[in-house]
């Protein structure tokens, strides 16, 4: 090789290295979070989702793998972020432990809590409106190999429901305390039935997990048994500790993210490790979690709740006003402590209102799924589900909510 040719090659390599170093120095050390709005024509309203973009995200590079991760019941698109998703992903991606990938976190609003399986179901909104919007605005994969889906609690139900009905769209599905029930959905929509009947699941990576004190365990056990019956390989984690709550899911966030990224690890190992540049923070306008103690209020608020397996998602303001005015509601049940607190707050309850022993509310509501109760926030447990009023969260209408 001539000296001129060698000099040309060295010059090209130096220019390439200079370009690479310049990019590394200019990209953010932390990933970033954006909130995206889209119009749901199926619902006739605006909807939202949050997106985690990895460090050094490049809109013009090769498409990034993408994980669609759904929140639990009565939560929002900030659920996974509050559980520590970014705190886990940023250092893992920068160190090369995990590949860079995008996370799309939908906000299911009230529709995701409904057992609705018609054209305007949450599954159809996700597939026909949210996914296309995300693929239009972000540099993410549109192939099965590049997509995974998962969810927490109610979100785990939807992740499995969507995946089992559309097995060519995703390469992996995870259910973390996923709430499965034999009676919540028709057979052609219920993940427990689809586990036995759906085609194309043989190459799917499957994950299920729960803690020892998780009330969703029975449904997860059924799913595990049916996957075993069919001979489908899957990861089934039964942890010695943990309840159906944020503390449990946060503790296992790292394991969840490693599972989702496992199919992309080999590709990452063949790439160079990203250089760590100077720190750059991020801002997000993800809303405050809807389960929060109301601020600026001098009185205790009593929220309408049902047992977690109940099919109810909302109660009418007319029914709430009926109780506030002292009229009888055959669906209402209170315990003695709440009865006394409501009377102390000045509410005249109808004498025929059903009153049960303190400590028995969870068992009663699980056995009587058409009934509801009114409880202060500190007495609401993960085994209960907050009801909306006229399809609107109570915290968004405290000025008119009577309790």
C-alpha positions as CSV (number, residue, x, y, z in Angstrom):
1,X,0.0,0.0,0.0
2,X,1.4,3.5,-0.9
3,X,2.1,6.1,1.8
4,X,-0.6,8.3,0.2
5,X,-3.2,5.5,0.5
6,X,-2.2,4.9,4.1
7,X,-2.4,8.5,5.0
8,X,-5.9,8.8,3.4
9,X,-7.1,5.9,5.5
10,X,-5.7,7.3,8.7
11,X,-7.3,10.7,7.9
12,X,-10.7,9.0,7.4
13,X,-10.4,7.1,10.6
14,X,-9.5,10.2,12.6
15,X,-12.4,12.1,11.1
16,X,-14.7,9.3,12.0
17,X,-13.4,9.1,15.6
18,X,-13.7,12.9,15.9
19,X,-17.3,12.7,14.8
20,X,-18.1,9.9,17.2
21,X,-16.5,11.7,20.1
22,X,-18.4,14.9,19.3
23,X,-21.7,13.0,19.3
24,X,-20.8,11.3,22.7
25,X,-20.0,14.6,24.3
26,X,-23.2,16.2,23.1
27,X,-25.7,13.5,24.1
28,X,-27.4,13.5,27.5
29,X,-26.2,11.2,30.3
30,X,-29.8,10.6,31.4
31,X,-32.6,9.4,29.3
32,X,-35.5,11.8,28.7
33,X,-39.3,11.5,29.3
34,X,-41.9,13.1,27.0
35,X,-45.6,13.1,27.2
36,X,-47.5,12.7,24.0
37,X,-51.2,13.5,23.2
38,X,-53.2,11.8,20.6
39,X,-56.8,11.9,19.5
40,X,-58.9,8.8,20.1
41,X,-61.6,8.7,17.4
42,X,-62.9,5.4,19.0
43,X,-63.6,7.3,22.2
44,X,-64.1,10.8,20.8
45,X,-61.6,12.3,23.3
46,X,-57.9,13.2,23.7
47,X,-55.7,10.5,25.3
48,X,-52.1,10.5,26.5
49,X,-49.0,8.3,26.9
50,X,-45.5,8.9,28.3
51,X,-42.3,7.9,26.5
52,X,-38.9,7.1,27.9
53,X,-36.1,7.8,25.4
54,X,-32.7,6.3,26.2
55,X,-29.5,8.2,26.6
56,X,-28.1,9.4,23.3
57,X,-31.5,8.7,21.6
58,X,-31.1,9.5,17.9
59,X,-34.2,10.0,15.8
60,X,-32.3,9.2,12.6
61,X,-30.5,6.1,13.7
62,X,-31.7,2.5,13.3
63,X,-35.1,2.0,14.9
64,X,-34.9,1.3,18.7
65,X,-36.5,-1.7,20.3
66,X,-39.6,-0.7,22.2
67,X,-41.4,-1.9,25.4
68,X,-45.0,-1.0,25.8
69,X,-45.6,-1.1,29.6
70,X,-49.1,-0.6,31.1
71,X,-50.0,0.8,34.5
72,X,-52.1,-0.7,37.2
73,X,-55.7,0.0,38.1
74,X,-56.5,3.6,39.1
75,X,-53.0,4.8,38.1
76,X,-51.7,6.6,35.1
77,X,-48.8,6.8,32.5
78,X,-46.4,7.9,35.2
79,X,-46.8,4.7,37.2
80,X,-43.7,2.9,35.9
81,X,-41.7,6.1,36.2
82,X,-42.6,6.5,39.9
83,X,-41.7,2.9,40.5
84,X,-38.1,3.7,39.3
85,X,-38.0,2.7,35.7
86,X,-35.7,5.6,34.6
87,X,-33.5,5.1,37.7
88,X,-32.9,1.5,36.6
89,X,-32.6,2.1,32.9
90,X,-30.2,5.1,32.7
91,X,-27.2,3.5,34.4
92,X,-27.9,0.1,32.9
93,X,-27.9,1.4,29.3
94,X,-24.9,3.7,29.9
95,X,-22.8,0.9,31.3
96,X,-23.8,-1.4,28.4
97,X,-25.6,-3.8,30.8
98,X,-28.8,-3.3,28.8
99,X,-29.3,-2.2,25.2
100,X,-30.8,1.2,24.5
101,X,-34.5,0.9,24.0
102,X,-37.6,3.1,24.2
103,X,-40.4,2.6,26.7
104,X,-44.0,3.6,25.8
105,X,-46.3,4.0,28.8
106,X,-50.0,4.4,27.9
107,X,-52.5,6.1,30.1
108,X,-55.6,3.9,29.9
109,X,-57.9,6.5,31.7
110,X,-61.2,5.0,32.8
111,X,-61.6,2.8,29.7
112,X,-58.7,0.5,30.8
113,X,-60.6,-0.4,34.0
114,X,-63.7,-1.5,32.0
115,X,-64.4,-5.0,30.9
116,X,-65.3,-3.8,27.5
117,X,-64.4,-5.8,24.5
118,X,-66.3,-4.1,21.6
119,X,-64.8,-1.8,18.9
120,X,-64.0,0.9,21.5
121,X,-62.2,-1.4,24.0
122,X,-58.9,-0.4,25.5
123,X,-57.2,-3.2,23.5
124,X,-58.5,-1.7,20.2
125,X,-57.6,1.8,21.2
126,X,-54.1,0.7,22.0
127,X,-53.6,-1.2,18.8
128,X,-55.4,1.0,16.3
129,X,-54.6,4.5,17.8
130,X,-51.8,4.6,20.4
131,X,-49.3,2.2,18.7
132,X,-49.6,3.9,15.3
133,X,-49.1,7.3,16.9
134,X,-46.0,6.2,18.8
135,X,-44.6,4.7,15.7
136,X,-45.2,7.9,13.8
137,X,-43.6,10.2,16.3
138,X,-40.7,8.1,17.7
139,X,-37.9,6.1,16.1
140,X,-39.1,2.7,17.3
141,X,-39.3,-0.8,15.9
142,X,-42.3,-2.0,13.9
143,X,-41.4,-5.7,14.0
144,X,-42.3,-8.5,16.3
145,X,-38.6,-9.0,17.3
146,X,-38.3,-5.3,18.3
147,X,-41.5,-5.1,20.4
148,X,-42.4,-6.4,23.8
149,X,-45.5,-5.7,26.0
150,X,-46.2,-6.0,29.7
151,X,-48.2,-4.6,32.6
152,X,-48.9,-4.3,36.3
153,X,-52.1,-5.7,37.8
154,X,-54.9,-4.6,35.5
155,X,-52.2,-3.6,33.0
156,X,-50.9,-7.2,33.1
157,X,-54.4,-8.4,32.2
158,X,-54.4,-6.2,29.1
159,X,-50.9,-7.0,28.1
160,X,-51.7,-10.7,28.0
161,X,-55.0,-10.2,26.4
162,X,-53.6,-8.1,23.6
163,X,-50.6,-10.3,23.1
164,X,-52.5,-13.6,23.1
165,X,-55.0,-12.2,20.6
166,X,-52.2,-10.8,18.4
167,X,-49.2,-13.1,18.9
168,X,-47.3,-11.9,15.8
169,X,-47.0,-8.3,17.1
170,X,-44.8,-8.9,20.2
171,X,-41.8,-11.2,21.1
172,X,-42.4,-11.2,24.8
173,X,-45.1,-10.4,27.4
174,X,-44.9,-9.8,31.1
175,X,-47.5,-9.8,33.8
176,X,-46.5,-8.4,37.2
177,X,-49.3,-9.3,39.7
178,X,-51.4,-9.5,36.6
179,X,-55.1,-9.7,37.6
180,X,-56.6,-12.7,35.9
181,X,-60.1,-13.9,36.6
182,X,-62.2,-16.7,35.0
183,X,-65.4,-14.5,34.9
184,X,-64.2,-11.0,33.8
185,X,-64.3,-11.6,30.1
186,X,-65.8,-13.9,27.4
187,X,-63.7,-16.9,26.4
188,X,-62.4,-15.3,23.2
189,X,-61.1,-12.3,25.2
190,X,-60.0,-13.8,28.5
191,X,-56.2,-14.5,28.7
192,X,-56.9,-17.6,30.9
193,X,-58.9,-19.1,28.1
194,X,-56.6,-17.8,25.3
195,X,-53.7,-19.5,27.1
196,X,-55.2,-22.8,26.0
197,X,-56.6,-21.9,22.6
198,X,-54.5,-19.1,21.0
199,X,-52.1,-20.1,18.2
200,X,-48.6,-18.9,17.7
201,X,-47.5,-18.7,21.3
202,X,-44.7,-21.3,21.1
203,X,-41.9,-18.9,20.5
204,X,-43.2,-16.2,22.8
205,X,-41.2,-15.3,25.9
206,X,-43.6,-15.2,28.9
207,X,-43.2,-13.9,32.4
208,X,-45.5,-14.0,35.5
209,X,-44.7,-13.0,39.0
210,X,-46.3,-12.2,42.4
211,X,-45.4,-11.9,46.1
212,X,-46.4,-14.2,48.8
213,X,-49.2,-11.9,50.1
214,X,-50.6,-10.8,46.7
215,X,-54.4,-11.2,46.4
216,X,-54.0,-11.7,42.7
217,X,-52.1,-15.0,43.2
218,X,-55.0,-17.4,42.4
219,X,-55.5,-16.0,38.9
220,X,-51.7,-16.1,38.2
221,X,-51.6,-19.7,39.5
222,X,-54.3,-20.6,37.0
223,X,-52.4,-19.0,34.2
224,X,-49.2,-20.8,35.2
225,X,-51.1,-24.2,35.3
226,X,-52.6,-23.6,31.9
227,X,-49.3,-22.6,30.3
228,X,-47.8,-25.8,31.8
229,X,-50.7,-27.9,30.6
230,X,-50.1,-26.6,27.1
231,X,-46.3,-27.1,27.3
232,X,-45.4,-23.5,26.9
233,X,-42.1,-22.4,28.4
234,X,-42.5,-19.4,30.7
235,X,-40.9,-17.7,33.7
236,X,-43.0,-18.0,36.8
237,X,-41.7,-16.1,39.9
238,X,-43.2,-16.6,43.3
239,X,-41.4,-14.3,45.7
240,X,-41.3,-15.0,49.4
241,X,-42.3,-11.5,50.2
242,X,-44.5,-8.9,48.6
243,X,-48.0,-7.6,48.4
244,X,-50.1,-6.2,45.5
245,X,-48.6,-2.7,45.9
246,X,-46.0,-0.3,44.6
247,X,-43.3,-1.3,47.1
248,X,-43.3,-4.8,45.6
249,X,-43.2,-3.8,42.0
250,X,-40.6,-1.2,42.6
251,X,-38.4,-3.8,44.3
252,X,-38.4,-6.0,41.2
253,X,-38.2,-3.2,38.6
254,X,-34.7,-4.2,37.6
255,X,-35.7,-7.9,37.0
256,X,-38.7,-6.8,34.9
257,X,-36.6,-4.6,32.6
258,X,-33.9,-7.3,32.2
259,X,-36.6,-9.7,31.1
260,X,-38.0,-7.3,28.5
261,X,-34.5,-6.5,27.1
262,X,-33.2,-10.1,27.1
263,X,-34.1,-10.7,23.4
264,X,-32.0,-7.6,22.4
265,X,-29.0,-8.3,24.6
266,X,-26.9,-10.1,21.9
267,X,-27.2,-7.2,19.6
268,X,-26.0,-4.9,22.3
269,X,-23.0,-7.0,23.1
270,X,-21.8,-6.6,19.6
271,X,-21.9,-2.8,19.9
272,X,-19.6,-0.5,21.8
273,X,-20.5,0.8,25.2
274,X,-21.9,4.3,25.3
275,X,-19.6,7.0,26.6
276,X,-20.9,8.7,29.8
277,X,-21.2,12.5,29.1
278,X,-22.0,15.2,31.5
279,X,-25.3,14.9,33.5
280,X,-28.5,16.3,32.0
281,X,-31.7,16.3,34.0
282,X,-35.2,15.8,32.6
283,X,-38.7,17.1,33.2
284,X,-42.0,15.5,32.7
285,X,-45.6,16.7,33.0
286,X,-46.9,13.3,34.0
287,X,-49.8,13.9,36.3
288,X,-49.7,13.3,40.0
289,X,-50.9,9.8,41.0
290,X,-54.7,9.8,41.3
291,X,-54.5,7.9,44.6
292,X,-53.3,10.7,46.8
293,X,-54.5,12.5,49.9
294,X,-56.4,15.7,48.8
295,X,-54.5,18.9,49.6
296,X,-56.0,22.1,50.9
297,X,-59.0,20.4,52.5
298,X,-59.9,20.7,56.1
299,X,-62.2,17.7,56.1
300,X,-61.7,14.0,55.6
301,X,-62.8,12.7,52.2
302,X,-64.7,9.4,51.9
303,X,-64.1,7.7,48.6
304,X,-66.4,5.2,46.8
305,X,-64.7,1.8,46.6
306,X,-65.6,-1.7,45.5
307,X,-63.8,-5.1,45.8
308,X,-61.0,-5.4,43.3
309,X,-62.7,-8.2,41.3
310,X,-65.8,-6.1,40.9
311,X,-66.8,-5.1,37.3
312,X,-67.9,-1.6,38.5
313,X,-65.7,1.3,37.5
314,X,-67.9,4.3,38.1
315,X,-70.8,5.4,40.2
316,X,-73.3,8.1,39.3
317,X,-73.3,11.5,41.1
318,X,-77.0,11.1,41.5
319,X,-76.5,7.9,43.6
320,X,-73.8,9.6,45.7
321,X,-76.1,12.6,46.3
322,X,-78.9,10.3,47.3
323,X,-76.8,8.9,50.1
324,X,-75.6,12.4,51.1
325,X,-79.2,13.5,51.5
326,X,-79.9,10.6,53.9
327,X,-81.9,8.4,51.5
328,X,-81.5,4.7,51.3
329,X,-79.1,3.0,48.9
330,X,-79.3,-0.8,49.0
331,X,-75.9,-1.1,47.4
332,X,-74.1,0.9,50.1
333,X,-72.3,-0.9,52.9
334,X,-70.3,0.7,55.8
335,X,-68.4,-0.5,58.7
336,X,-69.0,0.9,62.2
337,X,-65.9,3.1,62.2
338,X,-66.8,4.8,58.9
339,X,-70.5,5.1,60.0
340,X,-69.4,7.0,63.1
341,X,-66.9,9.2,61.1
342,X,-69.6,10.1,58.6
343,X,-72.1,11.0,61.3
344,X,-69.4,13.1,63.1
345,X,-68.9,14.9,59.7
346,X,-72.6,15.8,59.8
347,X,-74.1,13.2,57.4
348,X,-77.5,11.8,58.4
349,X,-77.3,8.2,57.1
350,X,-80.5,6.3,56.4
351,X,-81.2,3.9,59.3
352,X,-81.5,0.9,57.0
353,X,-78.0,1.3,55.6
354,X,-76.1,-2.0,55.9
355,X,-73.4,-1.8,58.7
356,X,-70.8,-4.5,59.1
357,X,-68.1,-5.2,61.7
358,X,-64.8,-3.2,61.4
359,X,-62.2,-5.3,59.6
360,X,-64.7,-7.2,57.5
361,X,-65.0,-4.8,54.6
362,X,-62.5,-6.5,52.2
363,X,-64.1,-9.9,52.5
364,X,-67.6,-8.5,52.2
365,X,-66.9,-6.5,49.0
366,X,-65.1,-9.4,47.4
367,X,-68.2,-11.6,48.0
368,X,-70.7,-8.9,47.1
369,X,-69.3,-7.3,43.9
370,X,-72.4,-5.2,43.1
371,X,-72.1,-3.3,46.5
372,X,-69.8,-0.4,47.3
373,X,-68.6,1.4,50.4
374,X,-67.3,4.8,51.3
375,X,-63.9,4.9,53.0
376,X,-61.3,7.4,54.0
377,X,-58.0,7.1,52.0
378,X,-56.1,5.5,54.9
379,X,-58.5,2.6,55.1
380,X,-58.4,1.8,51.3
381,X,-56.3,-1.3,50.7
382,X,-54.9,-2.8,47.5
383,X,-57.7,-5.3,47.6
384,X,-60.2,-2.5,46.8
385,X,-60.8,-0.5,43.7
386,X,-61.5,3.3,43.7
387,X,-64.7,4.2,41.8
388,X,-64.9,7.2,39.5
389,X,-68.0,9.4,39.8
390,X,-69.6,10.0,36.4
391,X,-66.4,8.6,34.9
392,X,-64.3,11.3,36.5
393,X,-61.8,10.8,39.4
394,X,-63.1,12.1,42.7
395,X,-59.9,14.1,43.2
396,X,-60.8,16.1,40.0
397,X,-64.2,17.2,41.4
398,X,-63.7,17.7,45.2
399,X,-65.5,21.1,44.9
400,X,-68.8,19.3,44.2
401,X,-68.2,15.8,45.7
402,X,-70.3,15.7,48.9
403,X,-68.3,13.3,51.0
